[in-house]
Amino acid sequence: MTADPSARLEAHIAALTQCRRCPDMQPPVITGPPVDSRLLLLGQAPGSREGEIGRPFGWTAGKTLFSWFAGIGLPEAEFRARVYIAAVCRCFPGKKPRGGDRVPTSTEIANCAGWLATEVEILRPRLLIPVGKLAIQQVLDAPTLDRVVGQSHRVTLAGRRLDAIPLPHPSGASTWHRSARGKPLLEQALALIAAHPAFRALRKRAPASRPR
């Protein structure tokens, strides 16, 4: 096995995109490019539109999310080129009978956890940004967003200790990040991300001709 992280990530993503472990999940598998980064963004699961677009956070929620990062100095194109984007589950879970996206089951989450563990082993990230309650719950006890957003936490992910700065989900269906309580906590979280050495190192890096 080659020791080059970019080559290992390319091989990993090639295997990941062929995964069909969960019969109730709706492929395709959605991944970002094989970016060798010390910052890992962890989403929840793709929405219904990401399959046709072919990239994570490719629809309305993504516009909001990337506007947050643009506000602290890393516009969407640069963010995608410099940050590895993962998710708790990589396929669209489907819709609930009464509307809204289905929450992945514990089995489906466990099926995807091995892919994330491999990514952590390859990347050795220093900063994790979990986006949304499902992603946050993979590393933190989060009964409410108020308890965890706006803070930096030392957590363990796939056996590795790293910092985690959670963000609320940017979905238009959620009003928390626009509420009187949520908005200042979101601003605190983004300020912490902007000040973190892993994020600051990304901003200093010269623009790449293509994602590594």
N, C-alpha and C positions, 0 to 999 in steps of 0.2 A: 504493500500500500504506500502510495506517495505521501510525503510529509507536507506537501504544499497545500495550504488550507483552501485556496481557490479551486484547485483540481479536486480535492476531496469533496468540497461543496457541490461542484458540478456533478460528480458521480452520485452523491447523496440525493440531489434533486431529481436526477434521472430515475433513480429507484423510487423515490417518493411519489412521483407523478404516475407511477404504475400501480400504486396501492389501491386495492379494492377490498379491504378487510371488513368494511361496514356496509351490510346490504341495504340499510335504510338511508344511507348518505347518498347524495346526488353528485356524481363526478361532473366535471373534471376536478382533479386536485389543483388547488390554487396556491402558487408559491411566488415569492419574489425572486430576483436574480441571485446568483451565488456571490453575495457581497461579503468579503472578508472584513468584518467589523467587530469592534469591541462593544458596540451598542446593539442590543437586540430588542426589537419591538414585538410584543406578543399580543395579537388580536384574539378575538373569540372564535369566529368561524366566518367563512365567506357568506355574503348575501346572495340573493337570487340573480343579481346582475353580474357578479364577478366572473361567473363562468363564461359568459359571452365576451367580456372584456379581457379576461385572462390575466388579471393581476389583483393582488389584495388591496382593499380599500380603494376600489376603482370607481365607486359611485358616490352618492350624495354624502354619506358619512365621511368618506375619504376627503372630500373637498373641505369639510369642516376641520377634520384632523390636521390636514396639511396646512391649513391657514393658521392653526395654532403654532406649528413648527416654523412656518415662515415668519411669524411674529417674533420668534427668538433667533432668527438669523439663518434658517436652513429651509429654503423653498422646496417644493415638492420634488422637482427633478433631482436636485442635489441630495435630498433626503433618501430617495429611492436608490440613488447611485452609491450611497455611503453607509446605509443602515440595513442590517439584515432583518427582514420582516417575516415573522413566523406567526403561528396561530395555535390555539388549543386544539382545534380541529381544522382540517384543510379542505374539506368538501362542504358544500351547502347542505345543511341538515334537512331542508324541506320546510313546508309550512305546517302550522298547527291547524286542526280541523276548523277552528273558529277564527283563523287569521293570525298573522304574525309568524315570525320564524320559530321553528321548533328548537328547543334547547337540547343540545347533544346529551346522550345518556352517559352514565359513568363508564360503561363499556366502550363506547365510542371515544370518550376522552382518553381512556387507558390505551386504546389501540393506537392513538396518535402520539401518546407520550414518548414512545420510543424514538420517533423521528426527532422530536424536540431535544431529547437527551443527547442524541448524536450531534445535533447542531451546537449544543452547549459544549460538548467535548471538543469539537473542531474549532469553534470560535473563541472559547475562553472569554466570554463577555465580562465587562466590568460594570455595565449598567443595563438593567432590564426596565423597559417601559411597558407594563401590562395595561392594556386598554379595555375597559369595561369590567363589570363585576365577575364574569366567568373567568377571565384571564387573571384578574387580581386574586381570585380564590385559589389559584394553583400554587401561590406562594405565601399568601397572607390570610389570616382569619379576618374576614371583612363583612361583618353583619350589616354595616351601612357604609356608603362611600365617605360620609363625613368623618369616619374613624381613620381612614387611611389616605385619602387624597390630600395633597398639600404637605406631605411629609416624605422624607427619604427613609427607607427601611433597609436593614441588612437582612437578607434572606438567603435561603438555599434553594437552588434550582438544579435538578439532575445531579446532585452531589457537589455542586460548586457554590461557594459563597460569593455574593455580589450585591450591589446596591439595587434597590427597586424603587422607582418613583411612579406610582400609579396615576393613571388618567381616567376620567369617566368616559363612557362610550359617547362618541360624537353623533350618534343617530338623531335624526330629527324627531323620532318618537320619544326621545328622552328630553325632559326639561331640566334635569338636575344641574347641568353645566351652565344653564342660563338663569338659575334661581338666585335669590339673594344670598343664600348660604353657599351654593355650589360655585358661583362665578369667582369669588375671591379665593376659594381653595384651588380651583383650576389655575388661576394666575400664580398662586404660590408654587404649585407643582411645576409649571412651566419655567418659573424663575429658578427652581432647584435644578431642573434639567439643563437649562442654559449655563448654569455655573458648574456643572459636573465635569471633571476632567475628561471623561470619555466623549462627551458632547463637544467640549471646547476643542479637543484634538481633531474632531471631524471638521469643524468650521475652519481650522487652520490648513487643512489638507488642500492641495491644489486640485482644481476640478479634473476629474478623470475623463478620458475620451470615451470610455465605456465602463460599466460596472465591473469590478474585479470579482 
